[in-house]
Amino acid sequence: MHIRFALLVLVTLVACATPQAAPPTQPPLPTVGLPTLVLPTPIPPTRTPTLAPTSAPSPTLLVPTAASMRPGIAVTATPLIAPTATRVPPTPTIAVAPGLYVTNLRTVPDPPVRGEIEFHATFLNATSAPQNYRWVVFIYKADAPNKSFGQTTQTTSAIPLGTSEQKSLGSWRLGPGGGCEFFFARVAFFNESNNPIPFTAPNGKVFEKTFSLC
């Protein structure tokens, strides 16, 4: 009994003599300052100003009055100078010896083609009166100028003074086929001996009209 009591006292003393470890103290948590949220102030909607239509100012025309003019200053109107017309010298008239000439020979169709061809001669009567002539159109090949290749019907015309166009009677025909061929034509009149004499141009050369047929 005493032994048990002694052991109990001993255990109690040991327990009282051994200091108990204090529980670990946790460091205080740092105080974190939360940012203060500032709500944005709502911006009221901006109204678009209404612009009143602006009309462009009308230009003001200042009319000079007698009061606005300086006294003693006379306004003199400057006369307009009319442009001087430049005289063009007249075209000199080419002197042509009296006579009957051929100046052109027109074909129908123009340009001519194979088939029927008509001839219209332009005469210049530089005589003192109308002339009656019997005339014809001769056609020659370019490579055989000394032999007629054909002719129109003889025509008698009363040719007036000045320039006139006369149609030859009949026509001349070149049949189809072959390549292009080159020709020239002369207008001739018949003298008292019934011999054909070629008309000349005003320059004195025998008149010839060249053309090609294809």
C-alpha positions, 0 to 999 in steps of 0.5 A: 500500500505504501509502495503504491502510494510512493509510486503515485507520488513519484509519477506525479512529481515527474509529471510536474517537474517536466514542463509541457511544450507550449503549442507553436504560435503561428505568425500573424497573417499580414493584413492585405488591403483590398483596393477600393473599387471606384465605379465609373461615373456614367457619362450622359449621352451627348446630343448632336447639335442640330445645324441650321441650314446655312444658305450661301450669301448671294454675291452683291453686285455693286452698281456704280452710282453718281455719288460713288464716283469721284467728282472731276473725273470724266469717264471716257469710253474707249472706242473698239478698234475694228480688226483689219481684214487682210486682203487675199490676192485673187487667184490668177486666171490661167490664160488658155488659148482659144480652142476646145479641150478635154479636162477629165474623163469619168467612168461609170462605175467609178472606179471601173470594174470588168463588165460594162463601162460608160464614159463621161467627158468634161470639155472646156470650150474656150472659143467664142461660140458653142461647138458641134463635134462628133467624138469617140473614146478609144481604149488602149492597153498600157503595153500596146499604146499604138493599137486601139483595144476598143472604142465607144459609139461615135457621139455628136454633141453641141458643146456650150461655152465654158466647162460641160460634161458630155456622156458618150453613147454606148459603152465599152465592155471587158469580160470577166476572168484573168488578172488585173490589166492596165489601160488608158483612154483618149477622147478624139474628134473626127475632122473633115476627112473622117480621121480621128484626132485626139483632144488635148488638155489645156496644157497642150498635151494629148489628154489620157485617162489611165485606169486598171481593171481586175 
